[in-house]
């Protein structure tokens, strides 16, 4: 229950900045100026996510609707990413 209030506080936070410094890593900036590096572990990518292993697909990341999306259909959950930004400068999604 302690995390419920914290999660509620970030509901609807949008990603407003994106850079792709290298394959399988993106840097995002949120509307509240917080930053986070999201690093993808190739061994954890399954299903449609595995298409991110293709370098040309990964570098096609784009901002849409306040989150990061790829043509293959994979998207970053902006609310979860913002919570992870409070936990540290880098996050490796499961």
Order of alpha helices (4+ residues) and beta strands (2+ residues): alpha-beta-beta-beta-alpha-beta-beta-alpha-beta
